[in-house]
Amino acid sequence: MDKRTKKTLSEVAIMLRVRKYCALRERSIREVEKKLSDLDVLEDRAQLIIEKLKAEGFLNEKRYVSAYTRGKFRNKKWGKMRIEMELKRQGIGKDLLENGLKEIENTEYLEALDKLLIKKWKQVQAKAGKSDYSEKDLFTPEMQKLVNYAMQKGFEYDIVIDRVKKIL
Protein backbone atom coordinates (compact mmCIF):
# COMPACT_ATOMS: atom_id res chain seq x y z
CA MET A 1 0.00 0.00 0.00
CA ASP A 2 1.12 3.49 -0.75
CA LYS A 3 1.48 5.33 2.55
CA ARG A 4 0.36 8.63 1.04
CA THR A 5 -2.89 7.49 -0.59
CA LYS A 6 -3.56 4.23 1.28
CA LYS A 7 -4.39 2.51 -2.00
CA THR A 8 -3.02 -0.82 -3.16
CA LEU A 9 -0.46 -0.32 -5.88
CA SER A 10 -0.85 -2.09 -9.19
CA GLU A 11 1.73 -4.54 -10.51
CA VAL A 12 2.92 -1.95 -13.04
CA ALA A 13 3.31 0.76 -10.36
CA ILE A 14 5.27 -1.60 -8.11
CA MET A 15 7.58 -2.62 -10.95
CA LEU A 16 8.18 1.05 -11.88
CA ARG A 17 9.06 1.95 -8.29
CA VAL A 18 11.36 -1.02 -7.79
CA ARG A 19 13.09 -0.50 -11.14
CA LYS A 20 13.70 3.13 -10.24
CA TYR A 21 14.95 2.05 -6.80
CA CYS A 22 17.41 -0.37 -8.40
CA ALA A 23 18.49 2.12 -11.06
CA LEU A 24 19.60 4.74 -8.50
CA ARG A 25 22.48 2.55 -7.32
CA GLU A 26 23.36 -1.12 -7.06
CA ARG A 27 21.11 -2.98 -4.63
CA SER A 28 21.32 -6.30 -2.88
CA ILE A 29 18.47 -8.78 -2.96
CA ARG A 30 17.87 -8.14 0.73
CA GLU A 31 17.47 -4.40 0.12
CA VAL A 32 14.95 -5.05 -2.65
CA GLU A 33 13.07 -7.52 -0.46
CA LYS A 34 12.82 -4.86 2.25
CA LYS A 35 11.60 -2.29 -0.27
CA LEU A 36 8.94 -4.69 -1.52
CA SER A 37 7.95 -5.44 2.05
CA ASP A 38 7.57 -1.69 2.69
CA LEU A 39 5.28 -1.58 -0.35
CA ASP A 40 3.23 -4.40 1.23
CA VAL A 41 3.99 -6.91 -1.50
CA LEU A 42 3.42 -10.52 -0.47
CA GLU A 43 6.50 -12.73 -0.17
CA ASP A 44 5.72 -15.09 -3.06
CA ARG A 45 4.90 -12.15 -5.33
CA ALA A 46 8.08 -10.40 -4.19
CA GLN A 47 10.19 -13.38 -5.26
CA LEU A 48 8.64 -13.26 -8.73
CA ILE A 49 9.41 -9.55 -8.97
CA ILE A 50 13.01 -10.17 -7.85
CA GLU A 51 13.45 -12.87 -10.51
CA LYS A 52 12.06 -10.48 -13.12
CA LEU A 53 14.49 -7.74 -11.99
CA LYS A 54 17.39 -10.19 -12.27
CA ALA A 55 16.32 -11.18 -15.78
CA GLU A 56 16.05 -7.52 -16.81
CA GLY A 57 19.49 -6.73 -15.39
CA PHE A 58 18.29 -4.36 -12.67
CA LEU A 59 19.48 -6.69 -9.94
CA ASN A 60 22.87 -8.39 -9.98
CA GLU A 61 24.56 -9.56 -6.78
CA LYS A 62 28.03 -9.76 -8.34
CA ARG A 63 27.80 -6.18 -9.54
CA TYR A 64 26.46 -5.11 -6.14
CA VAL A 65 29.35 -6.73 -4.24
CA SER A 66 31.88 -5.15 -6.58
CA ALA A 67 30.40 -1.66 -6.28
CA TYR A 68 29.93 -1.96 -2.51
CA THR A 69 33.50 -3.15 -1.96
CA ARG A 70 35.04 -0.41 -4.11
CA GLY A 71 32.84 2.29 -2.61
CA LYS A 72 33.39 1.43 1.03
CA PHE A 73 37.12 1.01 0.56
CA ARG A 74 37.72 4.16 -1.47
CA ASN A 75 35.20 6.49 0.16
CA LYS A 76 34.99 5.36 3.77
CA LYS A 77 38.46 3.79 3.98
CA TRP A 78 37.10 0.54 5.36
CA GLY A 79 39.32 -2.51 5.65
CA LYS A 80 38.50 -5.94 4.25
CA MET A 81 37.21 -7.33 7.55
CA ARG A 82 34.60 -4.59 7.93
CA ILE A 83 33.50 -4.85 4.31
CA GLU A 84 33.21 -8.62 4.66
CA MET A 85 31.14 -8.31 7.84
CA GLU A 86 28.74 -5.83 6.26
CA LEU A 87 28.32 -7.93 3.12
CA LYS A 88 27.58 -11.01 5.24
CA ARG A 89 24.93 -8.95 7.00
CA GLN A 90 23.43 -8.27 3.57
CA GLY A 91 23.20 -12.03 2.98
CA ILE A 92 25.93 -12.23 0.35
CA GLY A 93 27.38 -15.69 -0.32
CA LYS A 94 30.99 -16.63 0.38
CA ASP A 95 32.00 -16.98 -3.29
CA LEU A 96 30.77 -13.52 -4.24
CA LEU A 97 32.29 -12.08 -1.09
CA GLU A 98 35.75 -13.48 -1.82
CA ASN A 99 35.65 -12.29 -5.43
CA GLY A 100 34.61 -8.81 -4.34
CA LEU A 101 37.43 -8.53 -1.81
CA LYS A 102 39.97 -9.64 -4.44
CA GLU A 103 39.21 -6.44 -6.35
CA ILE A 104 41.06 -4.41 -3.73
CA GLU A 105 44.69 -4.30 -4.80
CA ASN A 106 47.18 -5.07 -2.05
CA THR A 107 49.38 -2.03 -2.69
CA GLU A 108 46.37 0.30 -2.70
CA TYR A 109 45.13 -1.36 0.49
CA LEU A 110 48.44 -0.83 2.29
CA GLU A 111 48.73 2.76 1.06
CA ALA A 112 45.25 3.54 2.38
CA LEU A 113 46.12 2.00 5.74
CA ASP A 114 49.37 3.97 5.92
CA LYS A 115 47.57 7.26 5.21
CA LEU A 116 44.94 6.43 7.80
CA LEU A 117 47.56 5.59 10.42
CA ILE A 118 49.64 8.71 9.76
CA LYS A 119 46.58 10.95 9.94
CA LYS A 120 45.40 9.36 13.17
CA TRP A 121 48.93 9.42 14.63
CA LYS A 122 49.09 13.21 14.15
CA GLN A 123 45.73 13.57 15.92
CA VAL A 124 46.86 11.36 18.81
CA GLN A 125 50.12 13.29 19.17
CA ALA A 126 48.32 16.64 19.17
CA LYS A 127 45.84 15.45 21.78
CA ALA A 128 48.62 14.08 23.97
CA GLY A 129 50.50 17.35 23.66
CA LYS A 130 53.65 15.69 22.45
CA SER A 131 55.26 16.55 19.15
CA ASP A 132 57.96 13.90 19.12
CA TYR A 133 57.85 10.32 20.28
CA SER A 134 61.20 8.71 20.75
CA GLU A 135 59.55 5.66 22.29
CA LYS A 136 57.99 3.37 19.68
CA ASP A 137 56.55 0.86 22.11
CA LEU A 138 53.33 -0.71 20.82
CA PHE A 139 51.90 -0.88 24.33
CA THR A 140 51.74 2.84 25.04
CA PRO A 141 48.20 4.23 25.24
CA GLU A 142 48.83 6.37 22.16
CA MET A 143 49.90 3.37 20.07
CA GLN A 144 46.93 1.36 21.32
CA LYS A 145 44.59 4.14 20.18
CA LEU A 146 46.19 3.98 16.77
CA VAL A 147 45.88 0.20 16.48
CA ASN A 148 42.30 0.21 17.80
CA TYR A 149 41.29 2.88 15.31
CA ALA A 150 42.63 0.90 12.36
CA MET A 151 40.94 -2.26 13.58
CA GLN A 152 37.61 -0.44 13.97
CA LYS A 153 37.96 0.53 10.34
CA GLY A 154 38.23 -3.18 9.53
CA PHE A 155 41.92 -3.69 8.87
CA GLU A 156 43.51 -6.96 9.97
CA TYR A 157 45.48 -6.92 13.24
CA ASP A 158 48.66 -8.46 11.78
CA ILE A 159 48.77 -5.95 8.93
CA VAL A 160 48.06 -3.02 11.26
CA ILE A 161 50.87 -3.96 13.65
CA ASP A 162 53.27 -4.48 10.75
CA ARG A 163 52.41 -1.10 9.18
CA VAL A 164 52.60 0.73 12.53
CA LYS A 165 56.13 -0.62 13.05
CA LYS A 166 57.17 0.39 9.53
CA ILE A 167 55.76 3.91 9.31
CA LEU A 168 56.35 5.20 12.85
C-alpha positions as CSV (number, residue, x, y, z in Angstrom):
1,M,0.0,0.0,0.0
2,D,1.1,3.5,-0.7
3,K,1.5,5.3,2.5
4,R,0.4,8.6,1.0
5,T,-2.9,7.5,-0.6
6,K,-3.6,4.2,1.3
7,K,-4.4,2.5,-2.0
8,T,-3.0,-0.8,-3.2
9,L,-0.5,-0.3,-5.9
10,S,-0.9,-2.1,-9.2
11,E,1.7,-4.5,-10.5
12,V,2.9,-2.0,-13.0
13,A,3.3,0.8,-10.4
14,I,5.3,-1.6,-8.1
15,M,7.6,-2.6,-11.0
16,L,8.2,1.0,-11.9
17,R,9.1,1.9,-8.3
18,V,11.4,-1.0,-7.8
19,R,13.1,-0.5,-11.1
20,K,13.7,3.1,-10.2
21,Y,15.0,2.1,-6.8
22,C,17.4,-0.4,-8.4
23,A,18.5,2.1,-11.1
24,L,19.6,4.7,-8.5
25,R,22.5,2.6,-7.3
26,E,23.4,-1.1,-7.1
27,R,21.1,-3.0,-4.6
28,S,21.3,-6.3,-2.9
29,I,18.5,-8.8,-3.0
30,R,17.9,-8.1,0.7
31,E,17.5,-4.4,0.1
32,V,14.9,-5.0,-2.6
33,E,13.1,-7.5,-0.5
34,K,12.8,-4.9,2.2
35,K,11.6,-2.3,-0.3
36,L,8.9,-4.7,-1.5
37,S,7.9,-5.4,2.0
38,D,7.6,-1.7,2.7
39,L,5.3,-1.6,-0.3
40,D,3.2,-4.4,1.2
41,V,4.0,-6.9,-1.5
42,L,3.4,-10.5,-0.5
43,E,6.5,-12.7,-0.2
44,D,5.7,-15.1,-3.1
45,R,4.9,-12.2,-5.3
46,A,8.1,-10.4,-4.2
47,Q,10.2,-13.4,-5.3
48,L,8.6,-13.3,-8.7
49,I,9.4,-9.5,-9.0
50,I,13.0,-10.2,-7.9
51,E,13.4,-12.9,-10.5
52,K,12.1,-10.5,-13.1
53,L,14.5,-7.7,-12.0
54,K,17.4,-10.2,-12.3
55,A,16.3,-11.2,-15.8
56,E,16.0,-7.5,-16.8
57,G,19.5,-6.7,-15.4
58,F,18.3,-4.4,-12.7
59,L,19.5,-6.7,-9.9
60,N,22.9,-8.4,-10.0
61,E,24.6,-9.6,-6.8
62,K,28.0,-9.8,-8.3
63,R,27.8,-6.2,-9.5
64,Y,26.5,-5.1,-6.1
65,V,29.3,-6.7,-4.2
66,S,31.9,-5.2,-6.6
67,A,30.4,-1.7,-6.3
68,Y,29.9,-2.0,-2.5
69,T,33.5,-3.1,-2.0
70,R,35.0,-0.4,-4.1
71,G,32.8,2.3,-2.6
72,K,33.4,1.4,1.0
73,F,37.1,1.0,0.6
74,R,37.7,4.2,-1.5
75,N,35.2,6.5,0.2
76,K,35.0,5.4,3.8
77,K,38.5,3.8,4.0
78,W,37.1,0.5,5.4
79,G,39.3,-2.5,5.6
80,K,38.5,-5.9,4.3
81,M,37.2,-7.3,7.5
82,R,34.6,-4.6,7.9
83,I,33.5,-4.8,4.3
84,E,33.2,-8.6,4.7
85,M,31.1,-8.3,7.8
86,E,28.7,-5.8,6.3
87,L,28.3,-7.9,3.1
88,K,27.6,-11.0,5.2
89,R,24.9,-9.0,7.0
90,Q,23.4,-8.3,3.6
91,G,23.2,-12.0,3.0
92,I,25.9,-12.2,0.4
93,G,27.4,-15.7,-0.3
94,K,31.0,-16.6,0.4
95,D,32.0,-17.0,-3.3
96,L,30.8,-13.5,-4.2
97,L,32.3,-12.1,-1.1
98,E,35.8,-13.5,-1.8
99,N,35.6,-12.3,-5.4
100,G,34.6,-8.8,-4.3
101,L,37.4,-8.5,-1.8
102,K,40.0,-9.6,-4.4
103,E,39.2,-6.4,-6.4
104,I,41.1,-4.4,-3.7
105,E,44.7,-4.3,-4.8
106,N,47.2,-5.1,-2.0
107,T,49.4,-2.0,-2.7
108,E,46.4,0.3,-2.7
109,Y,45.1,-1.4,0.5
110,L,48.4,-0.8,2.3
111,E,48.7,2.8,1.1
112,A,45.2,3.5,2.4
113,L,46.1,2.0,5.7
114,D,49.4,4.0,5.9
115,K,47.6,7.3,5.2
116,L,44.9,6.4,7.8
117,L,47.6,5.6,10.4
118,I,49.6,8.7,9.8
119,K,46.6,11.0,9.9
120,K,45.4,9.4,13.2
121,W,48.9,9.4,14.6
122,K,49.1,13.2,14.1
123,Q,45.7,13.6,15.9
124,V,46.9,11.4,18.8
125,Q,50.1,13.3,19.2
126,A,48.3,16.6,19.2
127,K,45.8,15.4,21.8
128,A,48.6,14.1,24.0
129,G,50.5,17.4,23.7
130,K,53.7,15.7,22.4
131,S,55.3,16.5,19.2
132,D,58.0,13.9,19.1
133,Y,57.8,10.3,20.3
134,S,61.2,8.7,20.8
135,E,59.6,5.7,22.3
136,K,58.0,3.4,19.7
137,D,56.5,0.9,22.1
138,L,53.3,-0.7,20.8
139,F,51.9,-0.9,24.3
140,T,51.7,2.8,25.0
141,P,48.2,4.2,25.2
142,E,48.8,6.4,22.2
143,M,49.9,3.4,20.1
144,Q,46.9,1.4,21.3
145,K,44.6,4.1,20.2
146,L,46.2,4.0,16.8
147,V,45.9,0.2,16.5
148,N,42.3,0.2,17.8
149,Y,41.3,2.9,15.3
150,A,42.6,0.9,12.4
151,M,40.9,-2.3,13.6
152,Q,37.6,-0.4,14.0
153,K,38.0,0.5,10.3
154,G,38.2,-3.2,9.5
155,F,41.9,-3.7,8.9
156,E,43.5,-7.0,10.0
157,Y,45.5,-6.9,13.2
158,D,48.7,-8.5,11.8
159,I,48.8,-6.0,8.9
160,V,48.1,-3.0,11.3
161,I,50.9,-4.0,13.6
162,D,53.3,-4.5,10.7
163,R,52.4,-1.1,9.2
164,V,52.6,0.7,12.5
165,K,56.1,-0.6,13.1
166,K,57.2,0.4,9.5
167,I,55.8,3.9,9.3
168,L,56.3,5.2,12.8
